[in-house]
Amino acid sequence: MMTLSDVTNEFKLDDVSTDLISSVNFGPSSSQFLLSSSWDHTVRLFDVTNNTSRTKYEHDAPVLDCCFQDQLHSWSGDLLGHLKTMDLNSSEHKTVGIHDAAIRCVEYCPDIHAIITGSWDQTVKLWDVRSYEAPSTYRVPDKVYTMAVCGDRLIIGTAGRRIVIYDLRAMSYAQQVRESSLKYQTRCIRSFPNKQGYVVSSIEGRIAVEYMDTSAEAQKKKYAFKCHRIKEDNGVELIYPINCIAFHSGYNTFATGGSDGYVNVWDGFNKKRLCQFHRYPTHISSLAFSPDGSLIAVASSFIYDAEQKDIPPDSISIRTVTDQETKPK
C-alpha cells in the first residue's frame, strides 16, 4: 500500500464556497464540469479544465445535495425542503417543489427519467423531468440520511440503521428492508457500478460491503472492516466518521473520505487498500470520480461534528489518479 505525499498531480479550484461543501459531482459524460453545493446557500458550476467558475445560483437555505440530470441541467435540495433546477446554458433557475422537511439527497435515475429526492420528512419523491409538477411520493421507515441509485433500484439509508431497497418501477412496497451490519449511524451509501452490491459507511470508522442478492451464498461474501482510525503516540486510537464514498466506474474500486482528513482507495472485491492520499487540512465532506476515472474531486470542509478552534478554509482539490492507485492488483 502506498502513501501518496506528492501533490504535484493536484490543484485547488478557485472561487469555491465559503461554508461546508455538502456535495461535489462531475458531469455525466465529461471531466470538464463539476457541480458543488454548500451550506453558504449556493450551487456552483466549475470548469475544471480552465479552473474557472462558470455560474452559480442561490437557495434560501443551506444546500445539502446536488446532481446533474445531463450536461445542461442541474438539481439541488436544501434545508427548508425546496427542490430547484437550473438550465446551465441560460443560468435560469426555478423552484420545482417542496418536501415538509430538509431534502438530504438528490439523485438522477436515467432509467426512469426521474429526479429522486430523499428527505428528513420520511418520504422519497420521484419527479419526472418531463413534467415535474406532480411528483410521486412514497413513505419510508425513517428520515433519509443517504441514497444511491443502482440501475433500476434505489438503496436508502435511514435513521435507525435501516437500509431499504426499492424497485424504482414499483415503489409501492420495499423489495428489501435490512438492518445495517454496522453498529452505528449510517453516513453514506454508494452502489457498485456493476450493480451487484453497495458499500455503506458509518460514523464509527467502519465500512461494510453488501450484496443485493439475498441468497445464502451471496450473503456469505459480505464483510465489514475498520478504517479512518489514527493511533496517537500515547496508544489511544481515534476513530473518525466516514463521510463519503465514490466509485471508480471502470474498475469497481472505491474511495472513502473521513473526518481524519484522509482519502483511501479500496479494492472491495479483493478486500485491499490500494493507496492513501496525503492528509487534507480538515474533514473530507464529499468525493467524486470523473466519468472516465482519470480525476477525483476532493471536498475538504469542516463538518462541525467535533470542536476545532482554527477552521481551515473550504477547498475542492482536483487530483489526477493513475491505474496504480485505482486498478485492482
C-alpha positions, 0 to 999 in steps of 0.5 A: 500500500502506498502513501501518496505525499506528492501533490504535484498531480493536484490543484485547488479550484478557485472561487469555491464556497465559503461554508461546508461543501455538502456535495461535489459531482462531475458531469455525466459524460465529461471531466470538464464540469463539476457541480458543488453545493454548500451550506453558504446557500449556493450551487456552483458550476466549475470548469475544471479544465480552465479552473474557472467558475462558470455560474452559480445560483442561490437557495434560501437555505443551506444546500445539502445535495446536488446532481446533474440530470445531463450536461445542461441541467442541474438539481439541488435540495436544501434545508427548508425542503425546496427542490430547484433546477437550473438550465446551465446554458441560460443560468435560469433557475426555478423552484420545482417543489417542496418536501415538509422537511430538509431534502438530504439527497438528490439523485438522477435515475436515467432509467426512469427519467426521474429526479429522486429526492430523499428527505428528513420528512420520511418520504422519497419523491420521484419527479419526472423531468418531463413534467415535474409538477406532480411528483410521486411520493412514497413513505419510508421507515425513517428520515433519509440520511443517504441514497444511491441509485443502482440501475433500476433500484434505489438503496436508502439509508435511514435513521435507525440503521435501516437500509431499504431497497426499492424497485424504482418501477414499483415503489409501492412496497420495499423489495428489501428492508435490512438492518445495517451490519454496522453498529452505528449511524449510517453516513453514506451509501454508494452502489457498485457500478456493476450493480451487484452490491453497495458499500455503506459507511458509518460514523464509527470508522467502519465500512461494510460491503453488501450484496443485493442478492439475498441468497445464502451464498451471496450473503456469505461474501459480505464483510465489514472492516475498520478504517479512518482510525489514527493511533496517537503516540500515547496508544489511544486510537481515534476513530473518525466518521466516514463521510463519503464514498465514490466509485471508480466506474471502470474498475469497481474500486472505491474511495472513502473520505473521513473526518481524519482528513484522509482519502483511501482507495479500496479494492472491495472485491479483493478486500485491499487498500490500494493507496492513501492520499496525503492528509487534507487540512480538515474533514473530507465532506464529499468525493467524486470520480470523473466519468472516465476515472482519470480525476477525483474531486476532493471536498475538504470542509469542516463538518462541525461534528467535533470542536476545532478552534482554527477552521481551515478554509473550504477547498475542492482539490482536483487530483489526477489518479493513475491505474496504480492507485485505482486498478485492482492488483 
